């Protein structure tokens, strides 16, 4: 992997600092450090606390870098797809993606914290017409079963026998 040239190092540093100041001022102080073919970006929300944010991988172009976000849970950099859907992009796109992840609390989870496992908001029961009904403190709201509407009868029967869905019976 080629080392980042001095002109590219200064260019990406300036581009990231200006973009952060304009689009992500809540991050605090941004710092870019280049070593070999990587540019490491850290933030300092206050003067004493410094946190790794992401890493850029130089591939020979000043406009296209690989992107890896730093995971506080694992303490490592994890290759990540940018918000554009591409695995490579500009430093500004990488900063936008890292900001979205950290400000949403996705990548910034503290070590030892576990993701939620019970994602169902309320219990479900079978309604009169075979559809599912969400029950929430005495109020009911109908949940349409997409499986019974879009799957052919054979697929719906297989899913029904497996206990995944209960097909609607219209009489």
C-alpha positions, 0 to 999 in steps of 0.5 A: 500500500503506497504512503499518502503523499505530503500534498494529499495529506495536507489536502485531506486534512484541510478538506476534513477540517473545513467540512467538520466546521461547516457540517458537524460543529458538535464534534468538537476539535477534529485531528487528522494524523497520517501514518503510511497509507492511512489517515486517522481522524480523531475528535476531542469533544472537550480538551481532555478526551480524545476519541478515534472516529474513523480511518481512511485508506489511501488507494492512490487517488486523492479523491477516493479513499477506503473507509473504516469506522472505529468501534468503541465496543471492539476497539478496532477499525471496522470496514464500513460502507459510506452513506452513498452505498459505496465502500470508497469515497471522498474524505468528506463523505467519510466524515458525513458517514462517521458523524451520522453513526456517532451522533445516532449512537450506533458506532459510539456504544461504550464497551460492554453495552449490549444491543437491545434484544426484545425489539417487539414493542407490544404483544401480538394476537390473531384477529377475527379475519386471521390478520394480526392485531397489536395489543397496547394497553386496551387499544388495538391496531390492525397489522396487515400480514404482508406474507399472506398478501404477497406469497403464493398459496403454497408458500403461505401454507409452508410458512403457516405450517412452520408457525411463521404466519397464520394465513387469512381465511376469507369466507 
